[in-house]
Amino acid sequence: MDFITDIKEGFKRRRLWKRLAVLELKSRYQGAFIGTSWILLTLILKVGMLSLVYSMVLQRDIKEYVLFLAIGVLTWNFISAAIISSGMVFSKGSSLMQQMKLPQSIFVFQNVYRETLILILYQLFAIPLLIALKGFAFISVLWLVALAGFVLIVLNAFFVNMWLGWLAVRYKDVQPFLGSVVLILFLVTPVLWPLPEKFNDSLLFLLNPFYHLLELIRAPVLNNEIPVLSFLVGIGCLLFNVVICIIFYPRVKNKLVLWL
C-alpha cells in the first residue's frame, strides 16, 4: 500500500474516524454540567480577558483589538492543538493498530477532524462577535477567501500530523519537544499583538509560516484583502509536507506497529 492508497482507504472508513473523533471529544467533558460547551466558554473567557489587558498595554481601541485577537486566538488554537496532538496520533490508536491492519491515515483523519469540529464551534463565537461590533454591512464576499485559508490550514495540519506522528512514535522525546516549540512560536508570532508597520518587510515575520497562516484568515476578514503572499507560503508548506510524507511513508509503514 502506497501513501496515496493509504489516504484513500482511510477516507473510505470515514464513519469510523468520525465516530472516534466525536467520542474522544465527548469523553474530555464527560460528567461536566455543560459538556462540550466548555470549548466555547473557554475561548470567550480567554479572548475577553486578554482583550481587556492587551488593549490597554498596546493602547488599542478595544472594539478593533478584540476582533483582531479573537480571529488570531481561534486560528492559533487550531494550529497549536494540531501540532501538539500529532505526537499522540498513533499511540492513542495503538491497540487498534496492533489488533488489525488499518490504514495509518485513519488516525490522522480522526485527530484533524476532532480539531476541525472545535474550530467550527469557535465560529459560533467569532461570527456573532464580528456582526455585533461591525454590523451586517461588514460581511464581505472576501470571507470566502478566509474559508479557503481555513481549508489550506486544515490540509497542512493533516500532513503535518502524519509525519510528526511517525517521528513521535519513533523518538519519544518529540512529544514534550513539540509543546516547547509551540510555546516559543506563540511568543514570536503576532497572535496577541499587531505587526508594527515598520516591520512589515522584516524577514523575521516574512519567513515565519505561522504568521502567514494567521494572515490567511485575518487579512480577508479584517482588512478586505487577499493575502497572496500568505497563500503562496501556505501552498508551499503544503507541498513540503506532502513530499515529506511520500518520501518517508514506505520506510515507516511496516515498522510503525513495532515502534508503538
matplotlib code that plots the C-alpha trace (Angstrom):
import matplotlib.pyplot as plt

x = [0.0, 1.5, 0.8, -2.0, -3.8, -3.5, -5.3, -8.0, -8.6, -8.6, -11.1, -13.4, -13.6, -14.8, -17.7, -15.1, -12.8, -15.7, -17.2, -13.9, -13.3, -16.8, -16.4, -13.0, -14.4, -17.3, -15.1, -13.0, -16.0, -17.8, -19.6, -19.3, -22.6, -22.4, -20.3, -18.6, -19.9, -16.8, -14.9, -16.8, -16.9, -13.1, -12.5, -14.9, -13.2, -9.7, -10.5, -12.4, -9.6, -6.8, -8.6, -9.1, -5.4, -3.7, -5.9, -4.6, -1.0, -0.9, -3.1, -5.6, -9.3, -10.8, -13.5, -10.9, -8.5, -11.0, -11.7, -8.0, -7.4, -10.4, -9.5, -5.9, -6.6, -9.1, -6.8, -3.8, -5.7, -6.3, -2.8, -1.2, -3.6, -3.0, 0.8, 0.9, -1.7, 0.2, 2.6, -0.2, -1.9, -0.7, 0.0, -3.7, -4.7, -2.0, -4.5, -6.4, -3.3, -1.9, -5.1, -6.0, -4.4, -5.8, -4.7, -2.5, -4.4, -7.5, -5.9, -4.7, -8.2, -9.6, -7.2, -7.7, -11.5, -11.7, -9.8, -11.8, -15.0, -13.6, -12.7, -16.2, -17.5, -15.3, -17.2, -20.3, -18.4, -16.3, -19.0, -21.6, -18.9, -17.9, -21.5, -22.2, -19.3, -19.3, -22.8, -24.1, -22.6, -19.1, -19.8, -17.9, -17.5, -13.9, -14.8, -14.9, -11.1, -10.8, -12.7, -10.2, -7.5, -9.0, -9.1, -5.4, -4.6, -6.5, -4.8, -1.4, -2.5, -3.3, 0.1, 2.0, 0.1, 1.1, 4.9, 5.1, 3.1, 5.7, 8.5, 6.9, 6.4, 10.0, 11.5, 9.7, 11.3, 9.4, 6.1, 7.4, 9.6, 6.5, 5.0, 8.1, 8.4, 4.7, 5.1, 8.2, 6.3, 3.4, 5.7, 7.4, 4.3, 1.8, -1.1, -1.7, -0.1, -0.5, 2.6, 4.1, 4.1, 7.8, 8.4, 6.1, 9.1, 11.1, 12.4, 11.6, 8.0, 8.1, 10.0, 7.6, 5.0, 2.7, 2.4, 1.2, -1.3, -2.8, -2.9, -4.9, -7.8, -7.1, -6.4, -9.7, -11.9, -10.5, -8.8, -10.8, -7.5, -6.4, -3.1, -1.4, 2.0, 0.5, -1.4, 1.8, 3.6, 0.7, 0.7, 4.5, 4.2, 1.5, 3.7, 6.7, 4.6, 3.1, 6.6, 7.9, 5.0, 5.5, 9.2, 9.1, 5.8, 7.5, 10.1, 7.7, 4.5, 5.7, 7.7, 5.2, 3.4, 6.7, 7.6, 4.4]
y = [0.0, 3.4, 6.7, 7.8, 4.5, 4.7, 8.1, 6.8, 3.7, 5.8, 8.2, 5.3, 4.5, 8.0, 6.6, 5.0, 8.0, 10.5, 8.4, 8.0, 11.8, 12.6, 10.0, 11.4, 14.9, 13.9, 11.9, 15.0, 16.7, 13.6, 14.4, 18.2, 20.0, 22.0, 19.4, 20.4, 24.0, 24.5, 24.7, 27.8, 29.2, 28.9, 30.8, 33.6, 34.0, 33.8, 36.4, 38.6, 38.8, 39.1, 41.9, 43.9, 43.6, 43.9, 46.7, 48.8, 47.6, 48.2, 51.3, 50.0, 50.6, 47.6, 47.1, 46.8, 44.8, 42.2, 41.3, 41.0, 38.9, 36.6, 35.6, 35.2, 33.1, 30.8, 30.2, 29.7, 27.3, 25.1, 25.2, 24.6, 21.8, 20.1, 20.2, 19.2, 16.4, 15.0, 13.4, 11.2, 10.4, 6.8, 6.0, 6.6, 4.1, 1.6, -1.1, -1.0, -0.9, -4.0, -6.0, -5.3, -3.9, -0.4, 2.5, 4.8, 7.8, 6.8, 8.1, 11.3, 11.8, 11.3, 13.8, 16.5, 16.0, 16.4, 19.7, 20.9, 20.3, 22.5, 25.1, 25.1, 25.6, 28.6, 30.2, 30.3, 33.0, 34.7, 35.4, 36.8, 38.9, 40.4, 41.1, 42.6, 45.0, 45.8, 45.1, 43.0, 45.5, 44.3, 40.9, 40.6, 38.1, 38.1, 36.0, 33.1, 33.7, 33.2, 30.0, 28.9, 29.9, 27.6, 24.7, 25.3, 25.3, 22.1, 20.4, 21.4, 20.1, 16.7, 16.0, 17.6, 15.2, 12.3, 12.8, 14.3, 11.3, 9.0, 10.9, 11.0, 7.2, 6.6, 9.1, 9.6, 13.0, 14.5, 14.9, 17.1, 18.9, 19.9, 21.6, 23.7, 24.6, 25.7, 28.0, 29.7, 30.0, 31.6, 34.2, 35.2, 35.1, 38.1, 36.3, 38.8, 41.8, 43.5, 43.6, 47.1, 48.8, 49.4, 45.6, 44.7, 43.8, 42.2, 38.7, 37.7, 37.7, 37.0, 33.8, 32.7, 30.4, 30.7, 34.5, 33.7, 31.1, 33.7, 36.2, 33.8, 34.5, 37.9, 39.8, 38.9, 39.3, 42.4, 44.2, 43.0, 42.0, 38.8, 37.8, 36.5, 36.0, 34.2, 31.8, 31.1, 30.3, 28.1, 26.2, 25.9, 24.4, 22.0, 20.8, 20.4, 18.4, 16.2, 15.4, 14.5, 12.1, 10.5, 10.0, 8.5, 6.5, 3.5, 3.4, 3.5, 1.7, -1.7, -0.5, 1.8, -1.0, -2.3, 1.2, 1.5]
z = [0.0, -1.0, 0.7, -1.7, -1.4, 2.4, 2.4, 0.0, 2.2, 5.3, 3.8, 2.9, 6.6, 7.5, 9.5, 11.8, 12.3, 12.6, 15.3, 17.1, 17.0, 18.4, 21.2, 22.1, 22.2, 24.4, 26.7, 27.5, 29.1, 30.4, 33.6, 33.1, 33.5, 30.3, 28.4, 25.2, 25.7, 27.8, 24.5, 23.5, 27.0, 27.4, 24.2, 25.2, 28.6, 27.1, 24.4, 26.9, 29.5, 27.0, 25.2, 28.4, 29.3, 25.9, 24.6, 27.5, 27.2, 23.4, 23.6, 21.1, 20.7, 22.4, 19.7, 17.0, 19.0, 20.2, 16.6, 15.8, 18.9, 18.5, 15.0, 15.9, 19.0, 17.4, 14.4, 16.7, 19.0, 16.0, 14.7, 18.1, 19.1, 15.7, 16.2, 19.9, 19.5, 16.5, 18.9, 20.2, 16.9, 16.6, 20.2, 21.0, 18.3, 19.2, 20.4, 17.2, 15.1, 16.9, 16.5, 12.9, 9.7, 9.2, 7.1, 9.1, 7.8, 9.8, 13.0, 11.3, 9.9, 13.4, 15.0, 12.4, 12.3, 16.0, 15.9, 12.9, 14.9, 17.7, 15.1, 13.8, 17.3, 17.6, 14.8, 17.0, 18.9, 16.2, 13.6, 16.0, 17.6, 14.2, 13.3, 16.8, 16.6, 12.9, 11.7, 8.8, 6.3, 7.4, 5.8, 2.6, -0.2, 0.7, 3.7, 1.2, 0.8, 4.6, 4.2, 1.6, 4.0, 6.7, 4.2, 3.4, 7.1, 7.7, 4.8, 6.2, 9.6, 8.1, 6.6, 9.5, 11.8, 9.7, 9.6, 13.1, 14.3, 12.8, 14.4, 17.8, 17.8, 16.7, 19.1, 22.4, 23.1, 20.3, 22.2, 25.0, 22.5, 20.5, 23.4, 24.0, 20.3, 20.1, 23.1, 21.5, 18.2, 20.0, 21.6, 18.3, 16.1, 16.1, 17.7, 20.6, 19.1, 15.7, 13.5, 13.6, 10.2, 10.2, 10.4, 7.5, 5.4, 8.2, 7.4, 11.0, 10.0, 6.3, 7.0, 9.7, 8.1, 11.2, 10.6, 7.1, 8.3, 10.6, 7.7, 5.6, 7.9, 9.3, 6.0, 4.2, 7.3, 8.9, 6.0, 3.0, 1.4, -0.4, 1.2, -2.0, -0.4, 2.6, 0.2, -1.7, 1.6, 2.7, -0.5, -0.3, 3.2, 2.0, -0.9, 1.5, 4.0, 1.2, -0.2, 3.3, 3.8, 0.4, 0.9, 4.4, 4.2, 2.6, 5.3, 8.2, 7.0, 8.2, 11.2, 12.9, 14.8, 16.1, 17.4, 19.4]

ax = plt.figure().add_subplot(projection="3d")
ax.plot(x, y, z, "-o")
ax.set_aspect("equal")
plt.show()
